[in-house]
């Protein structure tokens, strides 16, 4: 850095020396000239002082600028580090949000051997499979899209496929095709062909078979204690044939009782406008136990089903247990209008070595419920039957189970002379 202090002293010293060592010049100079020289020296000294002050100011400014530059360098380094960290986080999130992370598979496979012992008919047996697979995509944080395929034909309450036919190829059809939007608190809105989320007491199929998939729109709400379910489903695609939309609704509550018990109870109302309409599936005279006019082959009644249900979950000797009951009455029918079921389950066959067994007794009068959608196994399917269901399950490992189900039923109650119906099912099930 430039400094003027030492040069100024040297100049003054040189001038003074010249004056002292030059007596001739001094003697030759007049007083006026000496005064001018002194004034010049004073002006030069003042100028040098000014330059020194400016130099000090420049030095201070330079030091401040150097400090600012150092701080700026530190800030730039900090910003660079933060930028790199943000970039790394964005890269990580981008990797996590890869399209593969928005897709997931679910499904199951079941191999079944079953035998039939039906009064006045030859005994028979058959082998069947059920294969289901669904691809589910999270389109947005609040929207899920699902597409599922299942074995079997077009039966609305069964995706079982009977083996045989010389090894012929088997059908594979759309089982699920839906959206699920949960943009509202505690609420899901569905559209398309989706799983039936209407509560089934004890997971029993008194009203709805487990394979049935509603086709329409629906809404489900639950805050953990109270719940409400509603859906509208198409039962006929051509509105020219009459009322084609059915409505299902439920209200319920889940009540804790002590530390290890929970009561789930509620009421439902389900309406099918079927009176005067023909069969919705199968042959013209297929009404699945419901009353019909044999001349016109049309339903006699609507099905306005008033339902009550209760499930009590608790622990017994260190294992989960449940007792349940379900009651329904058709408000439109004049007779044969009531159905009920009650039963229990004990144990849980989810993990390796676990087991479960259960028992259900139910009576399903001819016009208590819409027969097309009820259990396809009990009494051979449809209504107008009663009897017992005995169940057992064992888990070899998680998601791999052996199951036994035995039906001991009476079929054809309305006739006054029911027939014995026995059905044994042995299953090997896999889930993924």
C-alpha positions as CSV (number, residue, x, y, z in Angstrom):
1,X,0.0,0.0,0.0
2,X,1.3,3.5,-1.0
3,X,2.5,5.9,1.8
4,X,3.6,9.5,1.5
5,X,5.0,10.2,4.9
6,X,8.7,9.2,4.2
7,X,8.9,11.0,0.8
8,X,7.6,14.2,2.3
9,X,10.3,14.2,5.1
10,X,13.0,13.5,2.5
11,X,11.9,16.4,0.3
12,X,11.8,18.9,3.3
13,X,15.2,17.7,4.4
14,X,16.7,18.1,1.0
15,X,15.3,21.6,0.6
16,X,16.5,22.7,4.0
17,X,20.0,21.3,3.3
18,X,20.2,23.1,0.0
19,X,19.3,26.3,1.8
20,X,21.8,25.9,4.5
21,X,24.6,24.8,2.1
22,X,24.0,27.5,-0.4
23,X,25.0,30.8,1.3
24,X,25.6,32.4,-2.0
25,X,22.0,31.7,-3.0
26,X,20.8,32.9,0.3
27,X,22.8,36.1,0.1
28,X,21.7,36.6,-3.4
29,X,18.0,36.1,-2.6
30,X,15.9,39.0,-1.5
31,X,13.6,38.9,1.5
32,X,10.6,38.7,-0.8
33,X,11.9,35.7,-2.5
34,X,12.6,34.0,0.8
35,X,9.0,34.6,1.8
36,X,7.7,33.1,-1.4
37,X,9.9,30.1,-0.9
38,X,8.6,29.6,2.7
39,X,5.0,29.9,1.5
40,X,5.7,27.4,-1.2
41,X,7.2,25.0,1.4
42,X,4.2,25.5,3.6
43,X,1.8,24.8,0.7
44,X,3.7,21.7,-0.2
45,X,3.6,20.5,3.4
46,X,-0.2,21.0,3.6
47,X,-0.6,19.2,0.3
48,X,1.4,16.3,1.6
49,X,-0.8,16.2,4.7
50,X,-3.9,16.1,2.6
51,X,-2.5,13.3,0.5
52,X,-1.7,11.4,3.7
53,X,-5.3,11.8,5.0
54,X,-6.7,10.6,1.7
55,X,-4.2,7.6,1.7
56,X,-5.4,6.7,5.2
57,X,-9.0,6.9,4.1
58,X,-8.3,4.7,1.1
59,X,-6.5,2.2,3.3
60,X,-9.5,2.0,5.7
61,X,-11.8,1.6,2.7
62,X,-9.6,-1.1,1.3
63,X,-9.6,-3.0,4.6
64,X,-13.4,-2.8,4.8
65,X,-13.7,-4.0,1.2
66,X,-11.3,-6.9,2.0
67,X,-13.5,-7.8,5.0
68,X,-16.6,-7.6,2.9
69,X,-15.0,-9.8,0.3
70,X,-14.1,-12.4,2.9
71,X,-17.6,-12.4,4.4
72,X,-19.0,-12.7,0.9
73,X,-16.8,-15.7,0.2
74,X,-18.0,-17.3,3.4
75,X,-21.7,-16.6,2.4
76,X,-21.1,-18.0,-1.1
77,X,-19.6,-21.2,0.4
78,X,-22.5,-21.6,2.8
79,X,-25.1,-21.0,0.0
80,X,-23.2,-23.5,-2.2
81,X,-23.3,-26.1,0.6
82,X,-27.1,-25.5,1.2
83,X,-27.7,-25.7,-2.6
84,X,-25.9,-29.0,-2.8
85,X,-27.9,-30.3,0.2
86,X,-31.2,-29.2,-1.4
87,X,-30.2,-30.7,-4.7
88,X,-29.3,-34.0,-3.0
89,X,-32.7,-34.0,-1.2
90,X,-34.6,-33.3,-4.4
91,X,-32.7,-36.1,-6.1
92,X,-33.5,-38.4,-3.3
93,X,-37.2,-37.5,-3.3
94,X,-37.3,-37.9,-7.1
95,X,-35.9,-41.3,-6.7
96,X,-38.5,-42.2,-4.1
97,X,-41.3,-40.9,-6.2
98,X,-40.3,-43.1,-9.1
99,X,-43.3,-44.6,-10.9
100,X,-42.5,-48.0,-9.5
101,X,-43.2,-46.6,-6.0
102,X,-46.7,-45.5,-7.0
103,X,-47.7,-49.0,-8.1
104,X,-48.4,-52.0,-6.0
105,X,-49.8,-55.5,-6.5
106,X,-52.2,-57.5,-4.4
107,X,-54.1,-60.7,-4.9
108,X,-54.6,-64.3,-3.9
109,X,-54.8,-67.9,-5.3
110,X,-56.9,-70.7,-3.9
111,X,-57.1,-74.3,-4.8
112,X,-60.3,-76.0,-3.7
113,X,-61.6,-79.6,-3.5
114,X,-65.3,-79.9,-2.7
115,X,-67.8,-82.7,-2.4
116,X,-71.7,-82.6,-2.4
117,X,-74.1,-84.9,-0.7
118,X,-77.6,-83.7,-1.7
119,X,-80.8,-85.6,-1.0
120,X,-82.2,-87.6,-3.9
121,X,-79.2,-86.7,-6.1
122,X,-75.9,-88.6,-6.9
123,X,-72.9,-87.5,-4.8
124,X,-70.4,-85.6,-6.7
125,X,-67.1,-83.8,-6.3
126,X,-65.0,-81.3,-8.2
127,X,-61.7,-79.3,-8.2
128,X,-61.8,-75.5,-8.5
129,X,-59.4,-72.6,-8.5
130,X,-59.8,-69.0,-7.8
131,X,-57.1,-66.5,-9.0
132,X,-57.3,-62.8,-8.4
133,X,-54.7,-60.0,-9.1
134,X,-55.0,-56.3,-8.8
135,X,-52.7,-53.5,-9.8
136,X,-53.2,-50.3,-7.7
137,X,-51.8,-46.9,-8.7
138,X,-51.5,-43.8,-6.5
139,X,-52.2,-41.2,-9.1
140,X,-52.0,-38.3,-6.6
141,X,-51.7,-38.2,-2.8
142,X,-55.6,-38.4,-2.6
143,X,-56.5,-40.5,-5.7
144,X,-56.1,-44.3,-6.1
145,X,-56.9,-46.2,-9.3
146,X,-57.3,-50.0,-9.2
147,X,-57.6,-52.6,-12.0
148,X,-58.1,-56.2,-11.0
149,X,-58.6,-59.5,-12.9
150,X,-60.2,-62.7,-11.7
151,X,-60.8,-66.2,-12.8
152,X,-64.2,-67.6,-13.5
153,X,-67.1,-66.7,-15.7
154,X,-69.6,-63.8,-15.4
155,X,-71.2,-65.0,-12.1
156,X,-71.6,-61.8,-10.0
157,X,-71.0,-63.8,-6.7
158,X,-68.3,-66.2,-7.7
159,X,-64.9,-66.1,-9.3
160,X,-64.3,-69.8,-8.9
161,X,-63.2,-71.8,-12.0
162,X,-64.0,-75.5,-12.2
163,X,-61.2,-77.6,-13.6
164,X,-61.7,-80.1,-16.4
165,X,-62.9,-79.9,-19.9
166,X,-59.8,-81.7,-21.2
167,X,-57.5,-78.9,-20.0
168,X,-59.3,-76.2,-21.9
169,X,-58.3,-72.5,-21.4
170,X,-60.1,-70.7,-18.6
171,X,-61.8,-67.3,-18.4
172,X,-60.1,-64.3,-17.0
173,X,-62.3,-61.2,-16.5
174,X,-62.4,-57.7,-15.0
175,X,-62.9,-58.0,-11.3
176,X,-62.0,-54.5,-10.2
177,X,-61.9,-51.1,-12.1
178,X,-62.3,-48.2,-9.8
179,X,-61.1,-44.9,-8.4
180,X,-60.9,-44.1,-4.6
181,X,-60.6,-40.4,-3.6
182,X,-59.9,-39.5,0.0
183,X,-59.6,-35.8,-0.2
184,X,-62.1,-35.2,2.6
185,X,-61.3,-35.9,6.2
186,X,-62.3,-39.5,7.3
187,X,-64.0,-40.0,3.9
188,X,-63.5,-42.1,0.8
189,X,-65.4,-41.7,-2.4
190,X,-65.5,-44.6,-4.9
191,X,-66.6,-45.0,-8.5
192,X,-66.5,-47.9,-10.9
193,X,-66.4,-51.6,-10.0
194,X,-65.0,-51.9,-6.5
195,X,-64.9,-54.1,-3.4
196,X,-68.0,-54.1,-1.3
197,X,-67.2,-52.1,1.9
198,X,-70.7,-52.5,3.4
199,X,-70.2,-54.0,6.9
200,X,-70.9,-57.8,7.0
201,X,-71.5,-59.0,10.5
202,X,-68.9,-61.7,11.3
203,X,-67.8,-61.4,7.7
204,X,-70.8,-63.7,7.0
205,X,-72.6,-63.7,3.7
206,X,-76.2,-63.5,4.8
207,X,-76.8,-60.5,2.6
208,X,-73.8,-60.2,0.3
209,X,-71.4,-62.8,-1.0
210,X,-67.7,-62.0,-0.4
211,X,-67.0,-62.1,-4.2
212,X,-69.7,-59.5,-5.1
213,X,-68.3,-56.2,-6.5
214,X,-70.7,-53.3,-6.6
215,X,-70.8,-51.3,-9.9
216,X,-71.6,-47.6,-9.5
217,X,-70.6,-45.0,-6.9
218,X,-70.3,-44.9,-3.2
219,X,-69.1,-43.1,-0.1
220,X,-67.6,-44.3,3.1
221,X,-67.0,-42.2,6.3
222,X,-65.5,-43.2,9.6
223,X,-64.0,-41.2,12.5
224,X,-62.8,-44.3,14.4
225,X,-66.0,-44.5,16.5
226,X,-68.9,-43.8,14.2
227,X,-69.2,-44.9,10.6
228,X,-71.5,-44.5,7.7
229,X,-71.6,-46.4,4.4
230,X,-73.6,-45.7,1.3
231,X,-73.5,-46.8,-2.3
232,X,-75.6,-47.0,-5.4
233,X,-75.1,-50.0,-7.7
234,X,-76.4,-50.8,-11.2
235,X,-78.2,-54.1,-11.3
236,X,-79.5,-53.6,-14.8
237,X,-77.8,-51.7,-17.6
238,X,-80.9,-51.0,-19.6
239,X,-83.2,-48.5,-17.8
240,X,-86.0,-49.4,-20.2
241,X,-86.5,-52.6,-18.2
242,X,-87.4,-50.7,-15.1
243,X,-85.6,-49.4,-12.0
244,X,-82.0,-50.3,-12.6
245,X,-80.3,-48.7,-9.5
246,X,-80.1,-50.2,-6.0
247,X,-79.2,-48.3,-2.9
248,X,-77.3,-49.6,0.1
249,X,-76.9,-47.6,3.4
250,X,-75.5,-48.3,6.9
251,X,-75.0,-46.3,10.1
252,X,-72.9,-47.8,12.9
253,X,-70.8,-47.3,16.0
254,X,-67.7,-49.0,17.5
255,X,-67.8,-48.9,21.3
256,X,-64.9,-50.0,23.5
257,X,-66.0,-52.0,26.5
258,X,-63.2,-52.2,29.1
259,X,-59.6,-52.8,28.0
260,X,-60.1,-55.8,25.7
261,X,-63.6,-55.7,24.3
262,X,-65.2,-53.8,21.4
263,X,-68.8,-53.8,20.3
264,X,-69.6,-52.9,16.6
265,X,-73.3,-52.4,16.1
266,X,-75.6,-50.6,13.7
267,X,-78.5,-50.5,11.3
268,X,-78.8,-50.7,7.5
269,X,-81.4,-50.1,4.8
270,X,-81.0,-51.5,1.3
271,X,-83.5,-51.1,-1.5
272,X,-83.8,-53.1,-4.7
273,X,-86.7,-52.1,-7.0
274,X,-87.3,-55.5,-8.6
275,X,-91.1,-56.0,-8.6
276,X,-92.3,-56.6,-12.1
277,X,-88.8,-57.0,-13.5
278,X,-87.4,-60.2,-15.0
279,X,-84.3,-62.1,-14.0
280,X,-81.1,-60.1,-13.9
281,X,-78.7,-63.0,-14.4
282,X,-78.9,-66.5,-15.8
283,X,-82.0,-68.0,-17.4
284,X,-85.4,-66.3,-17.5
285,X,-86.6,-68.3,-14.6
286,X,-83.5,-67.9,-12.4
287,X,-84.6,-65.9,-9.3
288,X,-82.3,-67.5,-6.8
289,X,-85.0,-68.5,-4.3
290,X,-87.0,-65.3,-4.5
291,X,-90.7,-65.3,-5.3
292,X,-91.7,-64.7,-9.0
293,X,-94.7,-64.9,-11.3
294,X,-94.3,-68.1,-13.3
295,X,-96.5,-66.7,-16.1
296,X,-94.5,-63.5,-16.7
297,X,-91.2,-64.6,-15.2
298,X,-91.0,-61.4,-13.1
299,X,-90.3,-60.6,-9.5
300,X,-93.3,-60.3,-7.2
301,X,-91.7,-58.1,-4.6
302,X,-89.2,-55.3,-4.2
303,X,-86.5,-55.9,-1.6
304,X,-86.5,-53.2,1.0
305,X,-84.1,-54.7,3.5
306,X,-84.0,-53.4,7.1
307,X,-80.9,-54.7,8.7
308,X,-79.6,-54.8,12.3
309,X,-76.1,-56.1,13.2
310,X,-73.8,-56.5,16.2
311,X,-70.2,-57.9,16.5
312,X,-68.6,-58.3,19.9
313,X,-64.8,-58.8,19.8
314,X,-62.8,-59.8,22.9
315,X,-60.0,-62.0,24.1
316,X,-60.5,-65.5,25.6
317,X,-57.6,-67.5,27.1
318,X,-55.1,-65.3,25.2
319,X,-56.7,-65.7,21.8
320,X,-59.0,-63.3,19.9
321,X,-62.7,-64.3,19.8
322,X,-65.9,-62.9,18.3
323,X,-69.6,-63.5,18.7
324,X,-72.0,-61.8,16.2
325,X,-75.6,-61.6,15.1
326,X,-77.3,-60.3,12.0
327,X,-81.1,-59.8,11.4
328,X,-82.8,-58.5,8.3
329,X,-86.5,-58.2,7.2
330,X,-87.9,-57.3,3.8
331,X,-90.4,-54.5,4.3
332,X,-92.2,-55.1,1.0
333,X,-92.9,-58.9,1.2
334,X,-96.1,-60.3,2.8
335,X,-94.5,-63.5,4.1
336,X,-91.2,-65.5,4.1
337,X,-89.6,-62.1,4.7
338,X,-87.1,-62.7,7.5
339,X,-83.4,-63.8,7.7
340,X,-81.0,-64.0,10.6
341,X,-77.6,-65.4,11.4
342,X,-75.5,-65.8,14.6
343,X,-72.2,-67.4,15.3
344,X,-68.7,-67.2,16.8
345,X,-65.1,-67.3,15.8
346,X,-62.1,-68.2,18.0
347,X,-58.4,-67.8,17.2
348,X,-56.6,-66.1,14.4
349,X,-54.9,-67.9,11.5
350,X,-52.6,-65.1,10.3
351,X,-49.1,-66.1,11.3
352,X,-47.2,-69.4,11.2
353,X,-48.7,-72.1,13.5
354,X,-51.9,-70.1,14.3
355,X,-55.4,-71.5,13.9
356,X,-59.0,-70.5,13.9
357,X,-62.4,-72.2,14.0
358,X,-65.9,-71.0,14.0
359,X,-69.6,-71.8,13.7
360,X,-72.6,-70.0,12.1
361,X,-76.3,-70.8,12.1
362,X,-78.5,-69.0,9.7
363,X,-82.0,-69.0,8.4
364,X,-82.7,-67.3,5.1
365,X,-86.4,-67.2,4.1
366,X,-87.3,-66.9,0.4
367,X,-88.0,-63.2,0.2
368,X,-85.9,-61.8,3.1
369,X,-83.1,-60.5,0.8
370,X,-82.3,-60.1,-2.9
371,X,-81.3,-63.7,-3.7
372,X,-78.9,-63.0,-6.5
373,X,-76.3,-61.4,-4.2
374,X,-76.4,-63.6,-1.2
375,X,-73.9,-66.4,-0.3
376,X,-73.2,-68.6,-3.4
377,X,-72.2,-71.6,-1.2
378,X,-74.8,-71.8,1.6
379,X,-77.6,-74.2,0.4
380,X,-76.2,-74.0,-3.1
381,X,-76.7,-70.3,-3.4
382,X,-79.7,-68.0,-3.2
383,X,-82.4,-67.9,-0.4
384,X,-85.0,-70.3,1.0
385,X,-82.6,-72.3,3.2
386,X,-81.3,-72.7,6.8
387,X,-78.6,-74.6,8.6
388,X,-75.1,-74.6,10.0
389,X,-71.6,-73.7,8.7
390,X,-68.6,-75.1,10.4
391,X,-65.2,-73.5,9.7
392,X,-61.6,-74.2,10.5
393,X,-58.3,-72.6,9.3
394,X,-54.6,-73.2,9.9
395,X,-51.6,-71.0,8.9
396,X,-48.6,-72.9,7.6
397,X,-46.8,-69.6,7.3
398,X,-48.0,-66.1,7.0
399,X,-50.3,-65.8,3.9
400,X,-50.5,-69.5,3.3
401,X,-53.5,-71.3,4.9
402,X,-55.4,-74.6,4.8
403,X,-59.1,-74.1,5.3
404,X,-62.1,-76.4,5.9
405,X,-65.8,-75.4,5.5
406,X,-68.7,-77.8,6.0
407,X,-72.3,-76.8,5.2
408,X,-75.2,-78.8,6.8
409,X,-78.3,-77.2,5.3
410,X,-82.0,-77.6,4.5
411,X,-83.0,-76.2,1.2
412,X,-86.5,-75.4,-0.1
413,X,-88.1,-74.2,3.2
414,X,-91.0,-72.5,1.4
415,X,-92.2,-75.8,-0.1
416,X,-92.7,-77.3,3.4
417,X,-90.6,-80.3,2.4
418,X,-87.0,-79.2,2.4
419,X,-84.2,-81.4,1.2
420,X,-80.9,-82.2,2.9
421,X,-77.8,-80.4,1.5
422,X,-74.3,-81.1,2.6
423,X,-71.2,-79.5,1.1
424,X,-67.5,-80.0,2.2
425,X,-64.8,-77.6,1.0
426,X,-61.1,-78.1,1.5
427,X,-58.9,-75.1,0.4
428,X,-55.3,-74.2,0.1
429,X,-55.0,-70.4,0.0
430,X,-52.1,-68.1,-0.8
431,X,-52.1,-64.3,-0.5
432,X,-49.7,-61.7,-1.7
